[in-house]
Amino acid sequence: MKRLCAIIITASFLLSPFDGVLAAPFNPNFIISDTELEDSDSLSQDAIQRFLEQKGSFLADFTEVVNGTRKNASQIIFEESQLYRVSPKVILAMLQKEQSLITSASPSQDQLNWATGFGICDSCSKNDPTLAPFRGFYNQVSLFAEKVRVNYLRDLKSLGKTLTGWGPSRAKTTLDGYEVTPANNATAVLYTYNPWRGSDAGIGANFNFWRIWQRYFVRDYPDGTLLQGEGEAGVWLLQNGKRRPFLTRTALYSRYHPDRIIPVSKNELEKYEIGAPIKFANYSLLRSPKGTVYLLVDDTIRGIASREVFRTIGFNPEEVVQVTEDDLALYAKGENITLASAYPTGALLQDKKTGAVFWVQDGEKQGIIDRTILANNFKNVRPSPVHSDELVKYPYIGRLKLADGTTITSPESSAVYVISDGLRRPVISGEAFEKLGFNWDDVVEVPQSVVDLHPLGDPLDLIVTYGEGEILGEN
């Protein structure tokens, strides 16, 4: 969102560290979060069914008789996840990891009989009569979910470790020779169920589970979204597919309203590469070591041509911040601000005669066709009335769009859209909207003419955002 003036607060508050440039690789000590493991409401039965259908899975049409009632796979997965308060996503990932049942169009009966790998081991014979109670799709799903809740999580919460000694902050060696120290209960659960790490150079065991989870269940958020990791103070802006950390609250609040921040899991956050940090408030005045004063506008710094320009435009010397060359190197350099630069920080101007409102910046104007754009992009800012002769000076470059991250609908349609990179991306379902962290109370109703300002983009859907591509099931 554009603001009319810089917000200068002397006490900057550090929001998040900036200590890397790449997204985190596989971390054997943290595979999924505790919330992700226990979120039994993460997918509805309908969403599970759609997931299976979109993957072309045999399970989409598979049914099995359970206690005299025929049930389909999605119903079995959903009901057992609810009964034992285990995420259906974890069950789906385990079905793929163990027997490739998500991607397989024609699995063998053996794959279905041992769907989650429950009760079998490298030295076990599947023909052993003592394993018969474990055989069958329903039994496999139910026993896996029961084991996670009734045994592993109970022991972890009461004893701090599982029966085989896996627990948070407890170093233990996997069966393939790696030392692992689980960071949380969820990771300890996965190693208890399958004590193999797998190499990050290939596929196997818990590494494979992590790859499946990343591929299927780490959500994609549109550019312009503000994300915050669980339990962390830092806030990130998604831009060009990267996450950019806000290093101070002033940098955040000068651009966005904090109500737009969406809490996400560590896995979802670390999916994105780290981009350049956002340290200074928008429209800050930055003085280089050489003495040049720049105006920061979004991601561009513009040199102020002279002291006369500085005084004439009305900048305040007390607001100038001394910075380093490294600070300046994070920004692109724009055209210098001269006496001919009208409203370098932007201004809302209203024609006294017609009442039309324009956003004017750098000697160019954009029309604002509806009050909803004014209210959303410039909260609590009143346009300055000017004569028509003043507005005629500035060339017209088109209509102003809604700020990225805005969620909108129209009285002429029930469709809901998220604005991203100037496009309107339709939300396919209410479930997808909520699971992506958006709030229905934040949806702005705008005229259809405002909706139509934004070209149609790709849909946002909880299922279609999951990545494609086959991952072979391996223990």
Long-range contacts (C-beta under 8 A, 24 or more apart in sequence): 1-255, 1-256, 1-257, 1-377, 1-378, 1-403, 2-282, 2-346, 2-359, 2-361, 2-377, 2-378, 2-403, 3-254, 3-255, 3-282, 3-283, 4-345, 4-346, 4-347, 4-348, 4-378, 4-381, 5-283, 5-345, 6-254, 6-281, 6-282, 6-283, 6-284, 6-285, 6-319, 6-345, 7-250, 7-253, 7-254, 7-281, 7-282, 7-283, 8-250, 8-281, 8-284, 8-319, 8-321, 9-249, 9-250, 9-281, 12-247, 12-248, 12-249, 12-250, 13-248, 13-249, 13-250, 14-247, 14-248, 15-233, 15-234, 15-235, 15-245, 15-246, 15-247, 15-248, 15-249, 15-251, 15-252, 16-232, 16-233, 16-234, 16-235, 16-236, 16-245, 16-246, 16-247, 17-234, 17-245, 18-245, 18-247, 18-274, 18-277, 20-274, 21-273, 21-274, 22-273, 22-274, 23-270, 23-271, 23-272, 23-273, 23-274, 24-270, 25-200, 26-200, 26-207, 26-210, 26-211, 28-178, 28-180, 28-197, 28-200, 28-206, 28-207, 29-180, 29-181, 29-182, 29-183, 29-187, 30-182, 30-183, 30-184, 30-187, 30-266, 31-186, 31-187, 31-190, 31-206, 31-209, 31-210, 31-213, 32-90, 32-186, 32-187, 32-190, 32-210, 32-213, 32-265, 32-267, 33-184, 33-186, 33-230, 33-265, 33-266, 33-267, 34-184, 34-185, 34-186, 35-230, 35-265, 36-87, 36-89, 36-90, 36-186, 36-213, 36-217, 36-265, 36-267, 37-86, 37-87, 37-90, 37-148, 37-185, 37-186, 37-189, 38-85, 38-86, 38-87, 38-153, 38-186, 39-87, 39-89, 40-81, 40-82, 40-84, 40-85, 40-86, 40-87, 40-88, 42-87, 42-88, 42-89, 42-435, 43-78, 43-87, 43-88, 43-89, 43-462, 44-78, 44-431, 45-74, 45-75, 45-78, 46-74, 46-431, 47-431, 47-462, 47-463, 48-74, 48-77, 48-78, 48-88, 48-92, 49-74, 50-463, 51-92, 51-463, 51-466, 52-102, 54-463, 54-464, 55-102, 55-103, 56-103, 56-105, 57-101, 57-102, 57-103, 57-104, 57-105, 58-101, 58-104, 58-105, 58-106, 58-107, 59-95, 59-101, 59-102, 62-112, 62-137, 64-136, 64-137, 64-138, 66-138, 71-138, 73-137, 76-137, 76-138, 76-141, 76-142, 77-141, 80-141, 80-142, 80-145, 81-145, 83-142, 83-145, 84-145, 84-146, 84-148, 84-149, 84-150, 85-149, 86-145, 86-148, 86-149, 89-213, 89-216, 89-217, 90-148, 91-116, 91-141, 91-144, 91-145, 92-216, 93-209, 93-212, 93-213, 93-216, 93-217, 94-144, 94-209, 95-141, 95-473, 96-212, 96-216, 96-471, 96-473, 97-208, 97-209, 97-212, 97-473, 97-474, 97-475, 98-473, 98-475, 99-473, 100-470, 100-471, 100-472, 100-473, 101-473, 102-216, 103-470, 103-471, 112-136, 112-137, 113-137, 113-140, 114-140, 115-140, 115-141, 116-140, 116-141, 116-143, 116-144, 117-194, 117-475, 118-143, 118-144, 118-147, 119-143, 144-193, 147-193, 148-189, 148-193, 152-188, 152-189, 152-192, 152-193, 153-185, 153-189, 156-185, 156-188, 156-189, 157-185, 161-188, 162-188, 162-189, 162-192, 163-192, 164-192, 164-195, 166-191, 166-192, 166-195, 174-205, 176-204, 176-205, 194-475, 196-475, 198-474, 203-471, 203-472, 203-474, 204-474, 204-475, 205-474, 205-475, 208-471, 208-473, 208-474, 211-471, 212-471, 213-267, 214-267, 214-271, 214-467, 215-466, 215-467, 215-469, 215-471, 216-466, 216-467, 217-466, 218-267, 218-268, 218-271, 219-264, 219-268, 219-435, 219-436, 219-462, 219-465, 219-466, 220-465, 221-262, 221-264, 221-268, 221-436, 221-437, 222-404, 222-405, 222-418, 222-420, 222-421, 222-425, 222-460, 223-404, 223-420, 223-421, 224-403, 224-404, 224-405, 224-419, 224-420, 224-421, 225-260, 225-262, 225-405, 225-420, 226-252, 226-256, 226-260, 226-261, 226-262, 226-405, 227-261, 227-262, 227-263, 227-264, 227-268, 227-269, 228-261, 228-262, 228-263, 228-264, 229-263, 229-264, 229-265, 229-266, 229-269, 230-263, 230-264, 230-265, 230-266, 235-261, 236-269, 236-272, 237-278, 238-272, 239-275, 240-275, 241-272, 241-273, 242-272, 242-273, 242-274, 242-275, 243-269, 243-272, 243-273, 243-274, 243-275, 244-274, 244-275, 244-276, 244-277, 244-278, 245-274, 245-277, 245-278, 246-277, 246-278, 247-277, 247-278, 247-279, 248-279, 248-280, 248-281, 250-280, 250-281, 251-278, 251-279, 251-280, 251-281, 251-282, 252-278, 253-281, 254-281, 254-282, 254-283, 255-282, 256-405, 257-379, 259-442, 260-405, 260-442, 262-436, 262-437, 262-438, 263-437, 264-437, 276-330, 277-330, 279-327, 279-330, 280-321, 280-323, 280-327, 283-345, 284-319, 284-321, 285-315, 285-316, 285-319, 285-320, 285-321, 286-320, 286-321, 286-323, 286-327, 286-328, 287-320, 287-321, 287-322, 287-323, 288-323, 288-325, 288-328, 289-324, 289-325, 293-320, 294-328, 295-337, 295-344, 295-345, 296-331, 297-334, 297-344, 297-345, 299-331, 299-332, 300-331, 300-332, 300-333, 300-334, 301-328, 301-331, 301-332, 301-333, 301-334, 302-333, 302-334, 302-335, 302-336, 302-337, 302-344, 303-333, 303-336, 303-337, 304-336, 304-337, 305-336, 305-337, 305-338, 305-339, 308-339, 309-337, 309-338, 309-339, 309-341, 312-339, 313-337, 313-341, 313-344, 342-393, 342-394, 347-384, 348-374, 348-378, 348-381, 348-382, 348-383, 348-384, 349-383, 349-384, 349-385, 349-386, 349-390, 349-391, 350-383, 350-384, 350-385, 350-386, 351-385, 351-386, 351-387, 351-388, 351-391, 352-385, 352-386, 352-387, 352-388, 353-387, 353-388, 354-388, 357-383, 358-391, 358-394, 359-400, 360-391, 360-394, 363-393, 363-394, 363-395, 364-394, 364-395, 364-396, 364-397, 365-391, 365-394, 365-395, 365-396, 365-397, 366-396, 366-397, 366-398, 366-399, 366-400, 367-396, 367-398, 367-399, 367-400, 368-399, 368-400, 369-399, 369-449, 369-450, 369-453, 370-446, 370-447, 370-449, 370-450, 372-444, 372-445, 372-446, 372-447, 372-450, 373-400, 373-401, 373-402, 373-446, 373-450, 376-402, 376-403, 376-406, 376-444, 377-402, 377-403, 399-453, 401-453, 401-454, 402-444, 402-446, 402-450, 402-453, 402-454, 406-444, 407-438, 407-442, 407-443, 407-444, 408-443, 408-444, 408-445, 408-446, 408-450, 408-451, 409-443, 409-444, 409-445, 409-446, 410-445, 410-446, 410-447, 410-448, 410-450, 410-451, 411-445, 411-447, 411-448, 412-448, 413-448, 413-451, 416-443, 417-451, 417-454, 418-460, 419-454, 420-457, 421-457, 422-454, 422-455, 423-454, 423-455, 423-456, 423-457, 424-451, 424-454, 424-455, 424-456, 424-457, 425-457, 425-458, 425-459, 425-460, 426-456, 426-459, 426-460, 427-459, 427-460, 427-461, 428-459, 428-460, 428-461, 428-462, 428-464, 429-461, 429-462, 431-462, 432-460, 432-461, 432-462, 432-463, 433-460, 435-462, 436-460, 436-462
